[in-house]
Amino acid sequence: MDSLGGIPMGRPAEPEEIAELVRFLVSPHACYLTGAEYVIDGGTIPTI
């Protein structure tokens, strides 16, 4: 990660944080989402 400039959020994600996203995506609350991508990189990859 140092060669990429580190992680802007300051730390890697905890497994529980990823699990929360997965829990949301498989719940009825996400029933209207289609074709979405979720990048879980702590802000390492710049996006617009």
C-alpha angles and dihedrals in degrees: 000000000000091000089056092051097265128273113304091212087058099238143040118265120271116238089242090059091055090046090056091058092047090048090053094047093053093044127091088252090075096047093115097050116107131173096359125153122204117200111202104190106117091251095303095130112058112230134180 
